[in-house]
Amino acid sequence: MTWPSGKVLLPVAILCLGGLGVAAQLSLRATPEARAPEVLSPLVRVVTVRSEPYEFVVRTQGTVVPRTESELVPQLSGEIVWVAPSLVSGGFFEAGDPLLRIDPADSRSALEGARAAVARASSEEARARKERERQARLAEQGVTSQARIDDADNQHRITEAVLREARVRLADAKRDLARTEIHAPYAGRVRSETVDVGQFVNRGTPVARLYAVDWAEVRLPIPDRELRFLDLPLSYRPSPEGSADATSSQPSVRLEAEFAGERHHWQGRIVRTEGEIDARSRMITLVARIEDPYGADGTRPPLAVGLFVSAEIRGRRVPRAFLLPRAALRGDDRLLVLAQDERLEMRTVEVVRQERDRIVVGEGLQEGERVCVTPLPGAIDGMRVRVAEPGRDELGPTSADVEGGSNAPAPARRAAR
C-alpha cells in the first residue's frame, strides 16, 4: 500500500483548518437585536406673525397725455406775413403769446369803411331826429298834419336802425383786424405745424396742433375689484375742485419711467375716473394729474407726452394687518397654524388681498402665532410636525453650502449639514 506524498496532504490539511475556522466564527456571531423603525414627523418652516399698520398700493401702467389739445385755426383768410419762432414742432409758448400774423391790409381797409358808414349813419340819424322834433313842435301849434308827423317818426326809426347796423359792422371790422394776429390760448407746446411766411391760409383751415403743458394727465386702467382698496371720488356730485374735501379724496400716485437712460419719479393725484367700465375686460380707467410736467422750475426732468410710465397708487390704510408669504396660503382662505404641542391646525382667516409674493390677512390670527409656510399636500388637523431650526434651512442647502459651494472643504460642508 502506497501512502500519499507530502505535496498532496499539505493543501488538504490547510483547507480543512480554514473550514473549521470559518465554522467557529459563524457559531460565535452575536444575533442583532430586533427594533421597530423610527418614524420622523415632517420637517416644516414657520413664520411668527406680527400685526402692523398697512397701506394698500395699487400698481398699474399708462401713457402720458395732454390735459388739453387743440388745433390752431385762423378765423379769416389772408397771407401769412410773420410766424413766431416758437411755432415749430416741439416749441414752447406762454398763454397770450403771438404765434402768427396775417396781412392786415384788407382788414384795415374794411375798418376804415365801417367807420365811414358809422359816421354817415350817425349824421342821417341826427338829421332825422331833428326833423321829428320839429314836426312835434309844429303839431303843438296845429300847423302840420298827422301824416308828416308819422313820416318824420318813421324816418328817425330807420336811421336809428341803420346806425346800429353800421356800429355792428364797425365792431366786426375791429375784431377781424385783431384776428390777423393769432395768440396762444394757453401755455403749451406745438405738436405739429403746417404754415410758414408767404403762405396763403383760408378761414377755418387748421395750421398747427397745440397742447397745454400746465399739467399732464395719465390714464391708468385697473381691475374694478381693486377699487375697494382706494378712496376715490365716485359720488354723483363730488366736492368742488381745489377744496379741502376734494384734495383729501384724491389718492396720491407715484409715477416712474426711464428717461434719458435714467429712472425718474413724479408725484401726482388721482382726480377722476372715466365714464364707464369696460364690459369685456372689467377695467376702469383712473385719470392722474401731474402739475408742471415739463419742470419749469428746473428741479426735475420733463414728463413728456407719450411717455409710458409705471404707477403706484396709494390706497386706504388699515391699523392692523398680518403680512405673510404667499406660500402660507392653503386654498383661498386657510392657513396651517402651529399649536404649542407642535401639531397643525387648519384655520380659516380673512384674506384681505393676495399679491404676487405675499398675502394680507385681516382677521383670524393672533399676535405671536406660528404659521407653516412649507407645502404639505397631505396635511390634516392634528398632524405632528417638526419645526426647522430658525436661521437654518434644514430642508435644503444651507447658507454655508451656498457661500462655499462645491469648492468648500469637505469637513466644512459636513459641519454645515
C-alpha positions as CSV (number, residue, x, y, z in Angstrom):
1,M,0.0,0.0,0.0
2,T,1.3,3.4,-1.1
3,W,0.8,6.5,1.1
4,P,0.1,9.9,-0.4
5,S,3.1,12.2,-0.7
6,G,3.6,15.3,1.4
7,K,2.7,17.6,-1.5
8,V,-0.9,16.3,-1.6
9,L,-1.5,16.1,2.2
10,L,-0.4,19.7,3.0
11,P,-3.1,21.5,0.8
12,V,-5.8,19.2,2.1
13,A,-4.8,20.0,5.7
14,I,-4.8,23.7,5.1
15,L,-8.3,23.6,3.6
16,C,-9.7,21.6,6.5
17,L,-8.2,24.0,9.0
18,G,-9.7,27.0,7.1
19,G,-13.2,25.4,7.1
20,L,-13.0,24.8,10.8
21,G,-12.1,28.4,11.4
22,V,-15.0,29.8,9.4
23,A,-17.4,27.4,11.2
24,A,-16.1,28.6,14.6
25,Q,-16.6,32.3,13.6
26,L,-20.2,31.7,12.5
27,S,-21.0,29.9,15.6
28,L,-19.7,32.7,17.8
29,R,-21.5,35.7,15.9
30,A,-24.0,37.7,18.0
31,T,-27.6,37.9,16.9
32,P,-28.8,41.6,16.3
33,E,-31.5,43.0,18.5
34,A,-34.9,43.5,16.8
35,R,-36.0,47.2,16.9
36,A,-39.1,49.0,15.5
37,P,-38.3,51.6,12.7
38,E,-38.3,55.2,13.9
39,V,-41.0,57.4,12.1
40,L,-40.0,61.1,11.9
41,S,-42.6,63.9,11.7
42,P,-42.4,66.2,8.6
43,L,-39.9,69.0,8.9
44,V,-41.5,72.4,8.2
45,R,-40.6,76.1,8.2
46,V,-42.8,78.5,10.1
47,V,-43.1,82.3,10.5
48,T,-44.1,84.1,13.6
49,V,-46.8,86.6,12.8
50,R,-46.9,90.2,14.0
51,S,-49.6,92.8,13.0
52,E,-48.7,96.2,11.7
53,P,-50.4,99.2,10.0
54,Y,-50.7,98.6,6.3
55,E,-51.3,100.9,3.3
56,F,-52.7,99.3,0.2
57,V,-50.9,100.1,-3.1
58,V,-52.5,99.5,-6.5
59,R,-49.9,99.1,-9.3
60,T,-50.7,99.8,-12.9
61,Q,-49.3,101.4,-16.1
62,G,-50.3,104.1,-18.5
63,T,-49.3,106.7,-21.1
64,V,-48.9,110.4,-20.5
65,V,-51.4,112.5,-22.5
66,P,-52.0,116.3,-22.5
67,R,-54.9,117.6,-20.5
68,T,-56.0,119.9,-23.4
69,E,-55.1,119.5,-27.1
70,S,-56.5,121.8,-29.8
71,E,-56.0,122.9,-33.4
72,L,-54.8,126.4,-34.3
73,V,-57.3,127.7,-36.8
74,P,-57.3,131.2,-38.4
75,Q,-60.7,133.0,-38.4
76,L,-60.1,134.9,-41.6
77,S,-58.2,134.3,-44.9
78,G,-55.0,136.0,-46.0
79,E,-51.3,135.8,-46.5
80,I,-49.0,134.9,-43.6
81,V,-46.5,137.8,-43.0
82,W,-45.0,136.7,-39.7
83,V,-44.6,133.4,-37.8
84,A,-43.3,133.2,-34.2
85,P,-40.0,131.3,-33.6
86,S,-41.8,129.1,-31.1
87,L,-44.4,127.9,-33.7
88,V,-42.4,124.9,-34.7
89,S,-42.8,121.2,-33.7
90,G,-41.8,120.9,-30.1
91,G,-41.7,124.7,-29.5
92,F,-43.0,126.1,-26.1
93,F,-45.1,129.2,-25.7
94,E,-46.9,131.0,-22.9
95,A,-50.6,132.0,-22.8
96,G,-51.2,135.1,-24.9
97,D,-48.0,134.9,-26.9
98,P,-48.5,135.9,-30.6
99,L,-47.9,132.9,-32.8
100,L,-48.5,134.2,-36.3
101,R,-49.8,137.3,-38.2
102,I,-51.9,137.5,-41.3
103,D,-51.5,140.5,-43.7
104,P,-53.8,143.2,-42.1
105,A,-54.2,145.5,-45.2
106,D,-57.6,144.2,-46.2
107,S,-58.8,144.3,-42.6
108,R,-57.7,147.9,-42.1
109,S,-59.5,148.9,-45.3
110,A,-62.6,147.2,-44.1
111,L,-62.3,149.0,-40.7
112,E,-62.0,152.4,-42.4
113,G,-65.1,151.7,-44.5
114,A,-67.0,150.7,-41.4
115,R,-66.0,153.9,-39.6
116,A,-67.2,155.9,-42.6
117,A,-70.5,154.1,-42.6
118,V,-71.0,154.8,-38.9
119,A,-70.3,158.5,-39.5
120,R,-72.8,158.7,-42.4
121,A,-75.4,156.8,-40.4
122,S,-74.9,158.9,-37.4
123,S,-75.4,162.1,-39.5
124,E,-78.6,160.7,-41.0
125,E,-79.9,159.7,-37.6
126,A,-79.2,163.2,-36.2
127,R,-81.0,164.9,-39.1
128,A,-84.0,162.5,-38.8
129,R,-84.2,163.1,-35.0
130,K,-84.2,166.9,-35.5
131,E,-86.9,166.6,-38.1
132,R,-89.1,164.5,-35.8
133,E,-88.6,167.1,-33.0
134,R,-89.6,169.9,-35.5
135,Q,-92.7,168.1,-36.5
136,A,-93.6,167.6,-32.9
137,R,-93.4,171.3,-32.2
138,L,-95.5,172.2,-35.3
139,A,-98.1,169.7,-34.1
140,E,-98.4,171.5,-30.8
141,Q,-99.1,174.7,-32.8
142,G,-101.6,172.9,-35.0
143,V,-99.8,173.8,-38.3
144,T,-98.8,170.3,-39.5
145,S,-100.6,167.2,-40.5
146,Q,-100.5,163.8,-38.8
147,A,-99.1,162.2,-41.9
148,R,-96.0,164.4,-41.8
149,I,-95.5,163.6,-38.1
150,D,-95.7,159.9,-38.9
151,D,-93.2,160.2,-41.7
152,A,-90.8,162.0,-39.6
153,D,-91.1,159.4,-36.8
154,N,-90.7,156.6,-39.3
155,Q,-87.6,158.1,-40.9
156,H,-86.0,158.5,-37.5
157,R,-86.5,154.9,-36.7
158,I,-85.0,153.8,-40.0
159,T,-81.9,155.9,-39.4
160,E,-81.5,154.6,-35.9
161,A,-81.5,151.0,-37.3
162,V,-79.0,151.9,-40.0
163,L,-76.7,153.5,-37.3
164,R,-76.9,150.3,-35.2
165,E,-76.1,148.2,-38.2
166,A,-73.1,150.4,-39.0
167,R,-71.8,150.1,-35.5
168,V,-72.1,146.3,-35.6
169,R,-70.1,146.3,-38.8
170,L,-67.5,148.5,-37.2
171,A,-67.2,146.1,-34.3
172,D,-66.8,143.2,-36.8
173,A,-64.1,145.1,-38.6
174,K,-62.2,145.8,-35.4
175,R,-62.5,142.1,-34.4
176,D,-61.3,141.0,-37.9
177,L,-58.3,143.3,-37.6
178,A,-57.5,141.9,-34.2
179,R,-57.8,138.3,-35.6
180,T,-55.0,139.0,-38.1
181,E,-52.7,138.2,-35.2
182,I,-53.3,134.8,-33.6
183,H,-52.4,134.4,-29.9
184,A,-51.8,131.3,-27.8
185,P,-54.9,130.3,-25.9
186,Y,-52.8,128.7,-23.1
187,A,-49.3,127.9,-22.0
188,G,-48.4,124.9,-24.2
189,R,-46.3,123.2,-26.8
190,V,-46.5,122.7,-30.5
191,R,-47.2,119.1,-31.6
192,S,-47.1,119.9,-35.3
193,E,-47.4,122.9,-37.7
194,T,-48.1,123.3,-41.5
195,V,-47.6,127.1,-42.0
196,D,-44.8,129.5,-43.0
197,V,-44.3,133.0,-44.1
198,G,-45.8,133.8,-47.5
199,Q,-48.3,131.0,-47.4
200,F,-52.0,131.9,-48.0
201,V,-54.4,130.4,-45.5
202,N,-58.1,130.0,-45.7
203,R,-60.5,130.8,-42.9
204,G,-61.2,127.6,-40.8
205,T,-58.2,125.6,-42.1
206,P,-56.0,124.2,-39.3
207,V,-52.4,125.4,-39.4
208,A,-51.0,123.9,-36.2
209,R,-51.8,121.5,-33.4
210,L,-51.1,122.5,-29.8
211,Y,-51.4,121.0,-26.3
212,A,-51.3,122.5,-22.9
213,V,-48.3,122.0,-20.5
214,D,-49.6,123.5,-17.3
215,W,-50.4,119.9,-16.2
216,A,-50.5,116.5,-17.8
217,E,-52.7,113.5,-17.4
218,V,-52.1,109.8,-17.3
219,R,-54.9,107.2,-18.0
220,L,-54.4,104.3,-15.6
221,P,-56.6,101.2,-16.1
222,I,-57.2,98.9,-13.1
223,P,-59.5,96.0,-12.5
224,D,-62.8,97.0,-10.9
225,R,-62.1,94.7,-7.9
226,E,-59.1,97.0,-7.0
227,L,-61.5,99.9,-6.3
228,R,-62.1,98.6,-2.8
229,F,-58.5,99.5,-1.8
230,L,-58.8,103.1,-3.0
231,D,-60.6,106.2,-1.7
232,L,-61.9,107.6,-5.0
233,P,-64.4,110.5,-5.7
234,L,-67.1,108.2,-7.1
235,S,-70.1,110.2,-5.8
236,Y,-72.6,111.8,-8.2
237,R,-71.7,115.3,-7.1
238,P,-68.1,115.4,-6.0
239,S,-66.6,118.3,-3.9
240,P,-65.6,121.4,-5.9
241,E,-62.1,121.1,-7.4
242,G,-59.5,122.7,-5.2
243,S,-61.5,122.4,-2.0
244,A,-60.1,120.6,1.1
245,D,-62.6,117.8,0.7
246,A,-61.7,117.3,-2.9
247,T,-58.0,117.1,-2.2
248,S,-58.4,114.6,0.7
249,S,-60.4,112.3,-1.6
250,Q,-57.8,112.3,-4.3
251,P,-55.3,109.4,-3.8
252,S,-51.6,110.3,-4.4
253,V,-49.9,108.4,-7.2
254,R,-46.2,107.9,-7.8
255,L,-45.1,107.6,-11.5
256,E,-41.8,106.0,-12.6
257,A,-40.3,105.8,-16.0
258,E,-36.9,105.7,-17.7
259,F,-35.9,108.9,-19.5
260,A,-32.5,109.7,-21.0
261,G,-31.1,106.4,-19.7
262,E,-32.1,107.0,-16.0
263,R,-35.1,106.2,-13.8
264,H,-37.1,109.2,-12.7
265,H,-40.1,109.7,-10.5
266,W,-43.0,112.1,-10.5
267,Q,-45.8,112.7,-8.0
268,G,-49.4,113.3,-8.9
269,R,-53.0,112.8,-7.7
270,I,-56.0,110.8,-9.0
271,V,-58.6,113.4,-9.9
272,R,-61.4,111.4,-11.6
273,T,-62.5,108.2,-13.1
274,E,-63.6,107.8,-16.7
275,G,-67.3,107.4,-17.5
276,E,-67.7,103.7,-17.8
277,I,-66.2,100.2,-17.0
278,D,-65.0,98.2,-20.0
279,A,-67.6,95.5,-20.4
280,R,-65.1,93.0,-21.8
281,S,-62.0,93.5,-19.6
282,R,-63.8,94.7,-16.4
283,M,-61.3,97.5,-16.2
284,I,-62.0,101.0,-15.0
285,T,-59.7,103.9,-16.0
286,L,-58.4,106.4,-13.5
287,V,-57.0,109.7,-14.5
288,A,-54.0,111.1,-12.7
289,R,-52.9,114.7,-12.9
290,I,-49.3,115.9,-12.6
291,E,-48.6,119.6,-12.1
292,D,-45.8,121.2,-14.2
293,P,-45.0,118.1,-16.2
294,Y,-42.1,119.8,-18.0
295,G,-40.3,121.0,-14.9
296,A,-40.5,124.8,-15.5
297,D,-38.7,125.2,-12.1
298,G,-35.8,123.1,-13.4
299,T,-35.9,120.7,-10.5
300,R,-36.9,117.5,-12.4
301,P,-36.9,116.0,-15.9
302,P,-39.9,116.5,-18.2
303,L,-42.8,114.2,-18.1
304,A,-43.2,114.2,-21.9
305,V,-46.5,113.5,-23.7
306,G,-46.4,109.9,-24.9
307,L,-44.1,108.6,-22.2
308,F,-45.0,105.1,-20.9
309,V,-45.0,105.1,-17.1
310,S,-45.5,102.7,-14.2
311,A,-47.8,103.9,-11.4
312,E,-48.2,103.1,-7.7
313,I,-51.5,104.5,-6.3
314,R,-51.6,105.0,-2.6
315,G,-54.8,103.5,-1.2
316,R,-56.5,103.0,2.1
317,R,-54.7,102.5,5.4
318,V,-55.7,99.8,7.9
319,P,-54.5,100.0,11.5
320,R,-53.8,96.2,11.8
321,A,-52.9,93.6,9.3
322,F,-50.7,90.4,9.1
323,L,-48.3,90.1,6.1
324,L,-47.4,86.5,5.2
325,P,-45.6,84.8,2.4
326,R,-47.9,83.6,-0.3
327,A,-46.7,80.1,0.3
328,A,-48.5,80.1,3.6
329,L,-52.0,80.1,1.9
330,R,-53.9,76.9,1.5
331,G,-56.7,77.1,-0.9
332,D,-58.5,80.5,-0.9
333,D,-58.6,81.4,2.8
334,R,-56.9,78.8,5.0
335,L,-53.6,78.6,6.9
336,L,-51.8,75.9,8.8
337,V,-51.2,77.3,12.3
338,L,-48.8,75.5,14.7
339,A,-50.1,74.8,18.2
340,Q,-47.9,74.7,21.3
341,D,-47.6,70.9,21.1
342,E,-46.2,71.1,17.5
343,R,-49.4,70.0,15.9
344,L,-51.1,71.6,12.9
345,E,-54.4,73.4,13.0
346,M,-56.2,74.2,9.7
347,R,-57.7,77.7,10.2
348,T,-59.9,79.8,8.1
349,V,-58.8,83.5,8.0
350,E,-59.8,86.8,6.3
351,V,-57.5,87.2,3.3
352,V,-57.9,90.9,2.5
353,R,-55.6,90.8,-0.5
354,Q,-53.4,88.4,-2.5
355,E,-50.3,89.9,-4.0
356,R,-47.6,88.3,-6.1
357,D,-45.3,87.2,-3.2
358,R,-47.4,87.7,-0.1
359,I,-50.9,87.9,1.3
360,V,-52.6,90.4,3.6
361,V,-54.6,88.8,6.4
362,G,-57.1,90.8,8.4
363,E,-58.8,88.7,11.0
364,G,-58.2,85.1,12.1
365,L,-54.7,85.3,13.6
366,Q,-53.3,86.3,17.0
367,E,-50.0,88.0,17.8
368,G,-47.1,85.7,18.0
369,E,-48.8,82.6,16.4
370,R,-46.7,80.5,14.1
371,V,-47.8,79.7,10.6
372,C,-46.5,76.9,8.4
373,V,-45.0,78.1,5.1
374,T,-43.9,74.6,3.8
375,P,-46.0,72.9,1.2
376,L,-47.7,69.9,2.8
377,P,-50.2,68.4,0.4
378,G,-51.5,65.8,2.8
379,A,-51.7,68.0,5.9
380,I,-54.6,67.4,8.3
381,D,-55.7,68.8,11.6
382,G,-53.7,67.5,14.5
383,M,-50.7,66.3,12.4
384,R,-47.5,66.5,14.4
385,V,-44.5,68.2,12.7
386,R,-41.0,69.2,13.5
387,V,-40.0,72.9,13.2
388,A,-36.9,73.8,11.3
389,E,-34.3,75.5,13.4
390,P,-34.5,79.3,13.0
391,G,-31.8,80.7,10.8
392,R,-31.0,77.4,9.1
393,D,-32.6,75.8,6.1
394,E,-32.8,72.1,7.1
395,L,-34.9,71.3,4.1
396,G,-32.3,72.2,1.6
397,P,-28.7,73.6,1.2
398,T,-27.5,75.7,4.0
399,S,-26.1,79.2,3.7
400,A,-22.6,77.7,4.1
401,D,-23.2,75.5,1.1
402,V,-24.4,78.4,-1.0
403,E,-21.4,80.6,0.0
404,G,-18.8,77.8,-0.1
405,G,-20.3,75.9,-3.0
406,S,-18.6,72.7,-4.2
407,N,-15.2,74.3,-3.6
408,A,-15.7,74.4,0.2
409,P,-13.7,71.9,2.2
410,A,-15.5,68.6,2.9
411,P,-15.3,68.9,6.7
412,A,-16.8,72.4,6.5
413,R,-19.7,71.2,4.3
414,R,-20.4,68.3,6.7
415,A,-20.4,70.7,9.7
416,A,-22.9,72.9,7.9
417,R,-25.2,70.0,7.5
